[in-house]
Amino acid sequence: MFRRLLIANRGEIAVRIIRACRELGIESVAVYSDADARAPHVALADRALRIGPPPPLQSYLAVEAVLGAARESGADAVHPGYGFLAENARFAAACVEAGLVFVGPPAAVIARLGSKIAARQVAAEAGIPVVPGAIPADQRDETIALAARRVGFPVLIKPAEGGGGIGMKAVHDEATLGAATAQARREATAAFGDGTLYVERLIERPRHVELQVLVDHDGRVVHLFERECSLQRRHQKIVEESPSTALTPRLRARMGEAAVALARAPAYRNAGTVEFLLDGAGDDARFYFLEMNTRLQVEHPVTEQVTGIDIVQAQIAIAAGEPLPWSQDEITQRGHAIEVRVYAEDPAHNDLPQAGPLLLYREPTLPGVRIDSGVVEGGDIPVQYDPLIAKLVAWADTREAARRRALAALRTCPILGVKTNIPFLIALLEHPRVVAGAIDTGLVNEERRALLDRSTGDPPPEAVAVAMAASDAPQTRPAPHGAVDPWVRLRGWRG
Amino acid sequence: MADRPCDITDLGNGRYRVSDAARQRLAHAAGPPEARWVFLDGRVYVIDTRGPAPAAAGARGRAHDDEMALASPMPATVAAIHVTVGQTVAQGDLLVMLEAMKMELPITAPRDGRVRVVRCAPGELVQPGVALVELE
């Protein structure tokens, strides 16, 4: 096992990985930009090193700075978390060259699966259905239009690199294709430094269902069942659950076999997620390979809660060369888990990210509720990074019990000083189609107006009375930085 | 909405008990008097407590709504300006395209009107809360 592990990330996922290190008896090394000098992940780690100014390109994305910190701290392994350098093959290779173990698959596998075009070929060769699509021979507008006509409208224009829905455009007819292509190219270039586009048939009303896999260094593969991630806004997930209401035991077995086959194909190693589009539900549903994410997922906790397996610890053990300790039939899916992502964003204004001070931040502590977060009261949500504040995961014996538990937790999670999507998430979890489990990836956008109507509005007299009473009391001051022990704040976290 | 009588008890540390004849609830509040944040029953309100008739942040009349709608919600770069002074625009028309956090952020007309002033230039870094365009 490793002696010292550097976490090349920030926020809740850095805190999550530090926790795994602590339980495994590994020293944790945090890195931080100037914007995060007082962030909880910095306080919690056994050691923390500054890597640069706030812009990600000069800190969390700066390969040399991160490797320099690894050298200086004497780390023997690097965990990239998700986002930032997690799917950067050059970084994975540079770690190995520097004598560090990269907690993830080999650089060549990251490169191959990171390109949607190459990943489709891997899937097709493994006999896994893929969504009809076309790789434009070159990237001229006319060639992309030709590819779109051949695939057949409606189509999805996607960046060949990257993920997270950035730069993805749905196009329903030829008239709007030119503008969508130009915009997708600009966004892809800005986000990933590569404007290469790819055209694929748009499957209407699909579900997004993904399978978690783990592969050890002897090539043994297991899957940890599915995560249902259909509740998305602007192609980004906001609620995830396991199991999916669309899967029957037979469909689950078929999708599990497909995920395992895909992980075998490119000599995959470590944790990965195979994403599928699901057309229909039940035994007759069709599924199509979407992409494989070669890293830990944001929503990994729902799988941890239903399987009892700590995925981050498994990643570290696999990277250290340990064999998987379970066979496929020893892994079970028990109960139901629902994760909601609490973002600093304004659902009433296109989900625009918000930044600012957390004047008041109190996490609920309830049985059956796990909070993964990387912020404290008195801290800030910086403008430079992803505005995820916390992940709230509720689990129970049934889906309905887990849903009610998530609602109870959201209603007792006051966050003041920045706008969050908590009221919107409450309305979403109360929506009849969500209650019934009849969801697809279009639901949030179609129901946005109704969800906003239920989650915004003038304050009731009681809220005004509280505001007036508060003005007469001494001003509530955020706790000074460092005065709050982050471990105390993270009490509800292990469940 | 009819005013219901309720008692507010300061429990300290930003916590308040709201009780009326029927039940009691826990609320949280923080922030300065002009923008006091209140959390109650899973909803959040930003309330200006200074005026004689406190109102929600979202209910302050057209000028304020315009200002909010026509401002960048966050620090951003102006990618392109799609209107000129004097141009008539309809509700929903694209006025300015911003870029921030790897995303394009469209600023659209909150209502029909005519462009009075354009207060930004392509490439400029703009801050939240300042109207980028004014409508007549």
Boltz contact constraints between the chains, C-beta under 6 A:
constraints:
  - contact:
      token1: [A, 166]
      token2: [B, 102]
      max_distance: 6.0
  - contact:
      token1: [A, 190]
      token2: [B, 102]
      max_distance: 6.0
  - contact:
      token1: [A, 191]
      token2: [B, 102]
      max_distance: 6.0
  - contact:
      token1: [A, 349]
      token2: [B, 73]
      max_distance: 6.0
  - contact:
      token1: [A, 352]
      token2: [B, 73]
      max_distance: 6.0
  - contact:
      token1: [A, 353]
      token2: [B, 74]
      max_distance: 6.0
  - contact:
      token1: [A, 353]
      token2: [B, 101]
      max_distance: 6.0
  - contact:
      token1: [A, 359]
      token2: [B, 30]
      max_distance: 6.0
  - contact:
      token1: [A, 359]
      token2: [B, 31]
      max_distance: 6.0
  - contact:
      token1: [A, 360]
      token2: [B, 14]
      max_distance: 6.0
  - contact:
      token1: [A, 360]
      token2: [B, 28]
      max_distance: 6.0
  - contact:
      token1: [A, 360]
      token2: [B, 30]
      max_distance: 6.0
  - contact:
      token1: [A, 383]
      token2: [B, 75]
      max_distance: 6.0
  - contact:
      token1: [A, 410]
      token2: [B, 42]
      max_distance: 6.0
  - contact:
      token1: [A, 411]
      token2: [B, 42]
      max_distance: 6.0
  - contact:
      token1: [A, 414]
      token2: [B, 28]
      max_distance: 6.0
  - contact:
      token1: [A, 414]
      token2: [B, 39]
      max_distance: 6.0
  - contact:
      token1: [A, 416]
      token2: [B, 30]
      max_distance: 6.0
  - contact:
      token1: [A, 416]
      token2: [B, 37]
      max_distance: 6.0
  - contact:
      token1: [A, 416]
      token2: [B, 39]
      max_distance: 6.0
  - contact:
      token1: [A, 423]
      token2: [B, 43]
      max_distance: 6.0
  - contact:
      token1: [A, 426]
      token2: [B, 42]
      max_distance: 6.0
  - contact:
      token1: [A, 458]
      token2: [B, 56]
      max_distance: 6.0
  - contact:
      token1: [A, 458]
      token2: [B, 59]
      max_distance: 6.0
  - contact:
      token1: [A, 459]
      token2: [B, 45]
      max_distance: 6.0
  - contact:
      token1: [A, 459]
      token2: [B, 47]
      max_distance: 6.0
  - contact:
      token1: [A, 459]
      token2: [B, 56]
      max_distance: 6.0
  - contact:
      token1: [A, 461]
      token2: [B, 3]
      max_distance: 6.0
  - contact:
      token1: [A, 462]
      token2: [B, 6]
      max_distance: 6.0
  - contact:
      token1: [A, 462]
      token2: [B, 18]
      max_distance: 6.0
  - contact:
      token1: [A, 463]
      token2: [B, 38]
      max_distance: 6.0
  - contact:
      token1: [A, 463]
      token2: [B, 40]
      max_distance: 6.0
  - contact:
      token1: [A, 463]
      token2: [B, 45]
      max_distance: 6.0
  - contact:
      token1: [A, 464]
      token2: [B, 47]
      max_distance: 6.0
  - contact:
      token1: [A, 464]
      token2: [B, 54]
      max_distance: 6.0
  - contact:
      token1: [A, 465]
      token2: [B, 6]
      max_distance: 6.0
  - contact:
      token1: [A, 465]
      token2: [B, 8]
      max_distance: 6.0
  - contact:
      token1: [A, 466]
      token2: [B, 8]
      max_distance: 6.0
  - contact:
      token1: [A, 466]
      token2: [B, 16]
      max_distance: 6.0
  - contact:
      token1: [A, 466]
      token2: [B, 27]
      max_distance: 6.0
  - contact:
      token1: [A, 466]
      token2: [B, 29]
      max_distance: 6.0
  - contact:
      token1: [A, 466]
      token2: [B, 38]
      max_distance: 6.0
  - contact:
      token1: [A, 467]
      token2: [B, 36]
      max_distance: 6.0
  - contact:
      token1: [A, 467]
      token2: [B, 38]
      max_distance: 6.0
  - contact:
      token1: [A, 467]
      token2: [B, 47]
      max_distance: 6.0
  - contact:
      token1: [A, 467]
      token2: [B, 49]
      max_distance: 6.0
  - contact:
      token1: [A, 468]
      token2: [B, 49]
      max_distance: 6.0
  - contact:
      token1: [A, 469]
      token2: [B, 8]
      max_distance: 6.0
  - contact:
      token1: [A, 470]
      token2: [B, 29]
      max_distance: 6.0
  - contact:
      token1: [A, 470]
      token2: [B, 36]
      max_distance: 6.0
  - contact:
      token1: [A, 471]
      token2: [B, 33]
      max_distance: 6.0
  - contact:
      token1: [A, 471]
      token2: [B, 49]
      max_distance: 6.0
  - contact:
      token1: [A, 473]
      token2: [B, 10]
      max_distance: 6.0
  - contact:
      token1: [A, 476]
      token2: [B, 14]
      max_distance: 6.0
  - contact:
      token1: [A, 476]
      token2: [B, 30]
      max_distance: 6.0
